[in-house]
Amino acid sequence: MFKRNIAFKLTSGFVLIVLISMLTLGLIFIQVFRQYELDSRQQTMLERARSISEVVSANLESNGQMRGIGGFMRFLDTMAEANVWIMDKQDNPLIFNGVSKGMGMGAGMSQSHTFYSGPLPQEAEDVINDVLSGKESISKSFSSVYDEATLTVGVPIVGTDNKVIGSVLLHTPVTGITDVLNKTTRILLISLLVALIIAIGLGIFYSFLFTHPLKAMNNTALEMARGNYSARTGIKRQDEIGQLGNSLDFLASELSEAGEKIDKLEQVRRDFVANVSHEFRTPLTVIRGSLEALSDGTIENPEDIERYHQRMLAETRSLERLVHDLLELSKLQSGKITISLEPVHIPSLLLDVVKSMQTIADSKEIQIHRDISQDVPPVLSDYDRLRQLFVIFIDNAIKYSPEKTVVSVSLQTKDILKVIIQDQGYGISEEEFGFIWDRFYKTDKSRKSGGTGLGLAIAKHLVELLNGRVYLKSQLDHGTIVTLEFPIFPKQSE
C-alpha cells in the first residue's frame, strides 16, 4: 500500500537519481584521479631518473667503474623514493637497490649495494633493451621481480659524445597510489551516505509539498461529488499545481452557480405548472358547471340556455388563446421559430396594425392618435413578427386604459428607429414593475381584462429575436410609455 503512495514514489525517485548521479560522478572522479596520480608519479620518476642519469654520466668511466659518488649512491633509493637500478651499456649491473630475491654483489660496489642475479622476465629485458637503445620507457614489466604491482621508468645514460653508455631504472610499488585511491573511495562513500540522508530528507519534504495540495484537491473533489459545491482547495500557488487547484475551485464555483440555476429552473417549472393549472382551472370549472346545469335540465328557459352557451363559448375561446400563447412562448424560448429577414417599411405596418386595433378601441370609445411619418427608411426585420409585436403592445394599451381616453402611436428616426406607444391607463406600481415580463403575471386590473398574462413574456422574446430593444416607463394612474428601438436598414449605394 505504501509503495502505491505518490510520496514514496517521489522520494524513491529523488533518492535514486541522487544515488545514480553520485555513483556515476564518483566512478568518473576515481578513474580521472587514478590516471592523474599515475601520470603525476610517472612524470616525477622520469625527472628524477633524468637527474640521476646526468650525475652518473658525469662520473661513469668507459670501463664501467664509478668514482667519487659511492656515498651518494647509498642514498639513491631514499632520494629517488624508488628502487634504483643502474646498468652499463653491456647490460651489466652497477647498482641494484631493493630487490627482494636472488641477491648478489656487484663488482666494485659497496657491501650495501646488491643486484638481482636471477633471470629477468622477457618483458623486463625488452624494457632494458629499449632504454639502452636510447629511448625513455614506462612499464609495469618488473612486477614479478618485486612480487607486487610495480611502476618502472627507464632513462638512458648518455655520455659526452651523445652515445648511450648505460641506463637508469626506477621502480616504485603501485600500492602508494592504491592507498590514496582507497582513501578517496572511503571519502566518496561517506559523502554518498551523507548525500543519501540529505536526499531522503529533501525527498520527504518536497513530496509533502506536492502531495499536500493534491490531497486538498482530492478532498474538494469528493465534497463536490457529495453535492457540497462551496468546498474550496485553498491552494495559493503560482505553479501548475496551483493552476489545477484554481481550476478545481472555478469548477466548484461554476457547479454552484449551475446548481442555483437548476434550482431556479425547477422553481420556475413548478410555478409554470401551478400557473397553467390555475389558468385552466377557472374556464374548465365554468364550462363544467354550465354543462352540468344544461344536462340536469335545471335550465329550461331558452334565453338562459343561450346565455350558458355563450359563456361556454367565451371560456373555450379563452382556453384556445391560452394554449396558443403557451405554444408560441414555448417555440420562442426553444429557438424553434425562424425569422425571414427583409426590408420592412415600419410606417405602413403601423398604420395597418392601428386600423386593425381600431375596432377594439371603438368598443371603449378610445381614440388612437397617430404621429407616423412616411419618410422613414426601412428596417431589416420579419414583417409578421413585427406585426405580432405591435399588436401585443397596442392591445395592452387599449385593454389597460379606461374608456374615453387616448392611445398615441408615434415614430421617430435618427440613428435608430423608435416606435413609441403611450396610453392614459391605470399604470403599473413600482412593486409590480419588476414582474411584468414574467409568464402569467397580471396586475389586479389586468385580471379584469381576461388576458392570459403571457403577452409581455412573448413580446420580450420577440424583441430579442428581432435584434431590438424595449424600454417601459409607467406611473400608477398616469399611464404607460413603451419604446421599441430597431436598427435602420442601411441604404444601398447608388
Residue pairs with C-beta under 8 A, 6 or more apart in sequence:
2 8
3 9
6 207
6 210
6 211
6 214
7 204
7 207
7 208
7 210
7 211
8 207
10 203
10 206
10 207
10 210
10 211
11 200
11 203
11 204
11 207
12 203
13 203
14 199
14 202
14 203
14 206
14 207
15 196
15 199
15 200
15 203
18 195
18 196
18 199
19 192
19 196
19 199
22 191
22 192
22 195
22 196
23 192
26 188
26 192
29 184
29 188
30 181
30 184
30 185
30 188
33 181
33 184
34 177
34 181
37 177
37 180
37 181
38 151
38 177
41 151
41 172
41 176
41 177
42 138
42 151
42 153
45 80
45 82
45 151
45 153
45 170
45 172
46 136
46 138
46 153
46 155
48 79
48 80
48 81
48 82
48 170
49 80
49 153
49 154
49 155
49 168
49 169
49 170
50 155
52 76
52 80
52 84
52 86
52 155
52 168
52 170
53 155
53 156
53 157
53 158
53 168
55 69
55 72
56 66
56 69
56 86
56 157
56 166
56 168
57 157
57 158
57 159
57 160
57 165
57 166
59 66
59 67
59 68
59 69
60 66
60 88
60 94
60 157
60 159
60 165
60 166
61 67
62 165
64 88
64 90
64 92
64 94
64 166
65 108
66 73
66 94
66 108
70 110
73 86
73 95
73 109
73 110
73 113
74 110
74 112
74 113
76 84
76 95
76 97
77 83
77 84
77 97
77 98
80 170
81 172
82 170
82 171
82 172
83 97
83 98
83 99
83 146
83 170
83 171
83 172
84 95
84 96
84 97
84 98
84 168
84 169
84 170
84 171
85 93
85 95
85 96
85 97
85 115
85 167
85 168
85 169
85 170
85 171
86 93
86 94
86 95
86 157
86 166
86 167
86 168
86 169
87 93
87 94
87 128
87 132
87 166
87 167
87 169
88 94
88 165
88 166
89 132
89 164
89 165
89 166
89 167
91 128
91 132
92 107
93 106
93 115
93 116
94 106
94 109
94 166
95 106
95 109
95 113
95 115
96 106
96 113
96 114
96 115
96 116
97 113
97 114
98 146
98 171
99 114
99 115
99 116
99 145
99 146
100 146
100 147
101 116
101 118
101 147
102 116
102 117
102 118
103 114
103 115
103 116
103 117
104 114
104 115
104 116
104 117
105 111
105 113
105 114
105 115
106 113
106 114
106 115
116 145
120 128
120 145
121 141
121 142
121 144
121 145
123 139
123 141
124 139
124 141
124 142
124 145
126 141
127 137
127 139
127 141
127 142
127 152
127 154
127 169
128 154
128 167
128 169
130 137
130 154
131 137
131 154
131 155
131 156
131 167
131 169
132 156
132 164
132 166
132 167
133 156
133 164
134 156
134 158
134 164
135 156
136 153
136 154
136 155
136 156
137 152
137 153
137 154
138 151
138 152
138 153
138 154
139 152
139 153
139 154
140 149
140 150
140 151
140 152
140 174
141 152
142 150
142 152
142 169
142 171
143 149
143 150
145 171
146 171
146 173
148 173
148 174
148 175
149 173
149 174
149 175
149 178
150 171
150 172
150 173
150 174
151 171
151 172
151 173
151 174
152 169
152 170
152 171
153 169
153 170
154 167
154 168
154 169
154 170
155 167
155 168
156 164
156 166
156 167
156 168
157 164
157 165
157 166
157 167
157 168
158 164
158 165
159 165
210 241
213 233
213 235
213 237
213 241
213 242
213 245
214 241
216 233
216 234
216 235
216 245
217 233
217 235
217 244
217 245
217 248
219 231
220 231
220 232
220 233
220 248
220 249
220 252
221 248
223 231
224 231
224 251
224 252
224 255
227 259
229 252
229 253
229 255
229 256
229 259
230 252
230 256
231 252
232 249
232 252
233 245
233 248
233 249
235 241
235 242
235 245
235 246
235 249
236 242
237 245
272 439
272 440
275 439
275 440
275 453
276 326
276 440
278 440
279 322
279 440
279 452
279 453
280 319
280 322
283 315
283 316
283 318
283 319
284 315
284 319
286 311
286 312
286 315
287 312
287 315
287 316
290 308
290 311
290 312
291 312
293 299
293 308
294 305
294 308
299 305
299 308
318 450
318 452
321 452
322 452
322 454
325 452
325 454
325 455
325 458
326 454
328 454
328 458
329 439
329 454
329 457
329 458
329 461
331 337
332 458
332 461
332 462
332 465
333 461
337 385
337 465
339 381
339 382
339 385
339 465
339 466
340 382
340 383
341 380
341 381
341 382
342 380
342 381
342 382
342 383
343 378
343 379
343 380
343 489
344 378
344 379
344 380
344 381
344 382
344 383
344 386
345 376
345 378
346 376
346 378
346 379
346 386
346 411
346 417
346 419
346 486
347 372
347 373
347 374
347 376
347 411
348 374
349 383
349 386
349 387
349 390
350 370
350 372
350 390
350 409
350 411
350 419
351 370
351 372
352 387
353 387
353 390
353 391
353 394
354 368
354 370
354 394
354 409
356 391
357 368
357 391
357 394
357 395
357 398
358 368
360 395
360 398
360 399
361 367
361 368
361 398
361 407
364 398
364 401
364 402
364 403
364 404
365 403
365 404
366 398
366 401
366 403
366 404
366 405
366 406
366 407
367 405
367 406
367 407
368 394
368 398
368 406
368 407
368 408
368 409
369 406
369 407
369 408
369 409
370 408
370 409
370 410
371 408
371 409
371 410
371 411
372 409
372 410
372 411
373 411
373 413
376 411
376 413
376 417
377 413
377 417
377 488
377 489
377 491
378 488
378 489
379 417
379 486
379 487
379 488
379 489
380 487
380 489
381 466
381 467
381 486
382 466
385 462
385 465
385 466
386 466
388 458
388 462
389 459
389 462
389 463
389 466
389 484
390 419
390 421
392 455
392 456
392 458
392 459
392 462
393 421
393 459
393 482
393 484
394 407
394 409
394 421
395 455
396 455
396 456
397 407
397 421
397 422
397 423
397 425
397 480
397 482
398 407
398 423
399 446
399 449
399 451
400 423
400 425
400 426
400 445
400 446
400 449
400 480
401 407
401 423
401 424
401 425
401 426
401 479
402 424
402 425
402 426
405 423
405 424
405 425
406 423
406 424
407 421
407 422
407 423
407 424
408 420
408 421
408 422
408 423
409 419
409 420
409 421
410 419
410 420
410 422
411 417
411 418
411 419
411 420
412 418
412 420
413 488
415 488
416 485
416 486
416 487
416 488
417 485
417 486
417 487
417 488
418 483
418 484
418 485
419 483
419 484
419 486
420 481
420 482
420 483
420 484
421 481
421 482
421 484
422 479
422 480
422 481
422 482
423 479
423 480
424 478
424 479
425 479
425 480
426 443
426 445
426 476
426 477
427 474
427 475
427 476
427 477
427 478
427 479
427 480
428 436
428 443
428 474
428 476
428 480
429 443
429 476
430 476
432 441
432 443
433 474
435 441
436 456
436 472
437 456
437 457
437 460
438 457
439 453
439 454
439 457
440 452
440 453
440 454
441 453
441 456
442 451
442 453
446 453
459 470
460 470
463 469
463 470
463 484
466 486
467 486
467 487
468 484
468 485
468 486
468 487
469 484
469 485
470 482
470 483
470 484
470 485
471 482
471 483
471 485
472 480
472 481
472 482
472 483
473 480
473 481
473 483
474 480
474 481
